[in-house]
């Protein structure tokens, strides 16, 4: 059934640019289609969007060298074209703006070719390319958007696409030491404001406010339903339990020897013998101790502050997440940060899910894998204890 409505021909082209985004050349005809792989997108990784491309190097034009067209100072735009059956015209979709990395030249009895790895612009903010060379402090009260623009701007970024209405401010002075990767700092700051950060397919640094425990309130861009015979886009689903962020005990300390209160701390335990946790499926008596440690918190000056911080952690972490791999024909318009709905009783998938990645084939008649997530956290009266 999948092949009956897929496009018979998919076109791929790459455009090469210099570091200032001046156009150099279009190398579409040189792409070796049999070596086309998949475009990978995963917002849980540092370099989130990547693809490998192989060029026919029969002319020798694609031998990499400093100053040559194939060199690590170049940028690539990757496009995918679909033929519109009614008009015969090609509709082009940009799949990413990438850094050209890790070129390889091959020569054997069968082939002369050049393989390049294309990585999104986070490449420039990670590893040796993204280290802070001075201790950097984001002061309390700085708007999250300003902090991210400043940090990324110090490394040359000028293209930003932030959700409107992000008003979160940094709750306390936050210092990053020399050698810290700026991409890690950007992700830490975004997480503080319940936001996700990534580079979109146009090359903009994207900041999206998302509450993974309230996905039901978000509009969906696509629906999958295995219970109807008219949904040709649902092929299958794999639902995985994830406890990597599950905690049932929380320890927070704060204060200082220089304060009248001294060192203060609080321990909050999900204890099956103590209200309101009696009968909880997350109790330490049932799961063992999964402890989150938060030491020397400068925002906690009293035991009450520590207790309130533990309650906040409890709201964020007491529950489990579902990781979903959903298999479907290629849907080229879906992007990280989108919300989709699934109805598949046979795998237990139900409701809205957040798209955090995908594996997108660049050739026809192959299926796409969407990477989805949903949190299932405890909903209760947090003032009851």
N, C-alpha and C positions, 0 to 999 in steps of 0.2 A: 504493500500500500504506500510506503514511504516514497518509492521512486516515481509514483504516478503524478505527483505534483511538484517534485523538485525540478529546478531549472536544468535543462540538458547541458548548458554550457555556462561555466563560471569563468570570468576573466580576472586576471590578477595583474596589477602593474605596480612598479615601484618608481618613485621619483627621488632623485639624489639631490641634496642641498649641502651647502657649506655650513660652517658653524654659525653664520649670521643669517641663515635661511635664505640665501641666494640660490636660485635654481641652477643646477648643473646639467642634469640629463634625465631622460626617461629610459629605463632599462627593461621595459616590460617584455620585449621580444626575446631577451636573453635568458629569461627565467626558464629553468628546466622543470617542467611540470611534474615529471615523475618523482622528483625529489622534494616537491612541496610538502611541508609538514602541516602541523596545526598551529594556530595562534593560541598561546596560553595566557590566561588572565587569572590572577589570584591575588586579592588584596591583602592576604595574610603574609605575603612575602615582601621582601624589600623591593626588588625589581619585579613589578607585578605583571607587566605585559611584555611578552617576548615571542619571537618567531625566528625560525631559521629559514634562510632562502639560499638557493643554489643557482649560480649564474654560469652560463656557457662561456668559457674563456678561450674559445678556439682562436680568437684574434689576439690574445695576450693583453687585452685592455684591462683586465681585472686582476692583475698582479699587484698585491698590496705593497705600498712603500710610503715613506714619509713624503707628504706633498702630493701623492697620487690621488686619483679619484676614489680608490679603495683605500681609505685611511681612517683612523679612529677619530678624526675631527669632523666627520661627515654626519649628516642627519638623513633619515629616510622617511618618506611618507608611503605607507602601504595602502593600496586601494583594492577593493573587490568589486567587480562589475557583474550585474545580472541582466540578462537580455529580457526585455519586456516583450512577451509573446505577441501582443496586439499590434505593436508598432515596429518591433525589430530593433528598437533603440536600446542602448546599454545604460543602465542606471548605476552610477558609481557610488560606493560607500567607503568612506575613509575608515580604516581599521586601526590606525595608530600613527603617531609621530615618534620615531625611534632614534636612538643613538646607534651608529654602526660600530659593532664591537667584534672582537675575536675573529678576524678574517682568516680563512684557510685556503691555500692554493693546492690543487690536486693535479698531478700529471702521471698517468699510467698508460698502458697500451690501449685502453678503451676511452679515457676521458681527459679533457682539459677543462677544469671547472674551478670556480671560486665559491666557497661557502661562507656566508656571513651570518652572524647572529645579530638580530636587531632587538634592543632592549629599550624600555621606556625611559623617560628622562629622570626617573629616580636613580638611574645608573650614576648620574653626576652627583648624587647626594649620599652615596653609600661607599663603604670601604675606604680606600685611600683618597678618593675624590671628594669625600664629604665630611672631612674631619674639621672640627672647630680648632682654631689656632690661638684662641684666647678664651679665658673663662667668661662665660656669658650668663647673665642673670636676667630672667623675665620677672619684672616686679609685680607684686600683688596689685590686682585691679586692672592690669593690662588686658584689653579685649583680645580674645582668642584669635580673631581674624588678623589683628595687628601683629600679634606675636608671630604667627605663621608667615605673614607677608614679610616681616622683617628678617626672620631667620632664613627663609628661602631666597629672599631678595639679596642677602649678603653673598649668595652663591650664584647670582646672575639671573634668577628667575623673575620674569615680568608678567607671565600669563597665569591669571588666577580666575577661578570660577567657584565662588562660594555661595552656598544657599543663602537667600535673603533671610533676615530675621535671626541670625546667630548672634546672641547677645551675651554669651557666656564670657566671664572675665576670670583671669587666673587667680585662684583663691589665696595663694601665698607666694612669697618670693621663691622662684625656682631657678636653681643654678646648674649649669652644665659645664663640666670640666673640659680642659684642653684634651683633644683627642676623641671627644664624643662625636658620633656620627650625627649629622644634622637631620638625616631621615628618621633616626630613632627619636630625636627630640621632637620632631614634627608629629610623629605618631603618638608619643606620650602626651603631648599637649592636646591633640585632637581627642584622644580617649578621655581626658579629663572633662571635656565638654560634651561627651556622648556623641562624638562625631567620627566619621570615617574619612580618611584622606587617601587620595590616589591621583595618578595622572590619567586623564580621560583620553579618548581616542584622537582628539584634536590637539593634544599636547598641553592642555590647561591643567594646573594643579587644582584638583577638585576637593572641596570640603563640604560634606553633607551631614546634616544633623539627622541621626537615626537612633531610635530607641528599640533595640531588638526584642524587648519584652512587651512592646505595644504595637506590633506589626499590624494588628487588626484595624488600627486607625488609619493606615496608609492606603492610598489609592494603588491599585494594581495595574500593571501594564500588560499582563498576559495571564491567562487562566489555562490550567491543564486539568482534564477530567477523564479518568480512566473508565468511568462508568457509562460513558456515552459512546456510541459507535461513530459519531460525527467528529470526534476530536482526533484528527490524524496526527497531531503533534505530540501526543503522549506515547512514548515507546516503552518506558519502564522507569523504575525508581529504586534506589538503594538508600535505606534509612539507617543511620548509624548513631548510636548513643555516644555522647561526648561528655565526660566528667572533668575535663581539663580545668574548668573554671568553677568547679563545685567545691564549696567549703561548708563545713558544719560547726566550725569553731573559729572564733575571731579574737585576736589579741592585739590591742592597741596600747602603746605607751606614749607619754608626752611629759610636759613639765620640764623642770630644770632644778638643779641643786641651788641655783641662785634665786629661785622664787620661793615665796613663803609656803607654797603647797608642796614643794619638792618634786621628786619624780612620782608621776601618777600613772596608773594603768587600769585596764578593764579587760575581763575575759567574758565573752558571750558564747555559751555552748548550747547547741541544740540537743537538749537532754530529755529523753523519753519519760522521765519521772517528774518533770517540772513543767507547769503551765507556762506558755501556751503550746508547748512542744509535745505534749502527751499524744502518742499515736503517730507522730511525724515519720514519714518514710525516709527522712534524711537524718534521723537521730544518730548520735555517735554510737549508741548501743547496737545499732543495726549495720552501720556502714564503716565503723571505725572512725578515728579522728582525722579529719581533713582540715588542717589548721592554716589559717591565713595570718601571717605575722606583719604587723605595721608598727615599727619601732620609731621612737624619737620624732613623733609627729609634731611639727612646730605649731599646728593649729589647735592642738589639744593641751590646754593648760590646767584642766581639772579632771577628776575622775569622771564627772558627768560628761565632759567633752569627749573623753575616750569612749564612754558607753554609747553616746550618740553616733560617733564615728563607726563603732562596731555595728550599730543598727543599720547604718547606711550601707556598710559592706554586706550585711545580711540581705538587704533588699537587692543588691546587685548580683549576688553570687549563690543564694540558696535556691537551687533548682538545677535543671539539666538542660543541655542544648541538643538539638537534633541537627546533624549534618546530613544533607541530602545530596546524592548524585542523581540528577534527573536526565534521562536520555530522550533526545528529540531530534527531528531534522534540524538543520542549521537555521537559527533565527538570528539574522544578522543585525537586527535593530536592538536586541537586548544588550544591556550594559551593566557593569558593576554598579551597585547602588540602587538598582531597580527592585521593586517588590512584585512577586508573582503569587498566584494562588494555586493550590493543588488540592484535588479531591481524588485520593487513591486509597480506598479502604483496605485493600489487600496488603499494602505496605505500612499502613498507619499514618500516611501523610494526609494532613488536613489543615486547611487555613492558609495564612499568608507566610511567605518565606522571603528572606533577603538574599539577593544575588551577590555573592562575594567573589565569584570567579566563573570561568568556563574554559572548555577546550573546544575551539571552533575549527572545523576542518576547512581547508582552502581548496578542496576539490569536491565535485558533486557526489551525491549518493553515499556520503558518510554521515554518521550521526554526530550530533553535538552533545557534549556533557556539560550540564549546568551544575555549578557548585552553590548550594543553598544552605541557609542556616536559619534556625529559629530558637529562641530561648523560651523555656517554660519555667518561669520563676514563681515563687510563692507569693500569693496575693493575700494580705491580711492587714489587720489594724496594727500598724507599727508603733502606735502609742500605748499598746496594751501591756507592755513590759518595760 
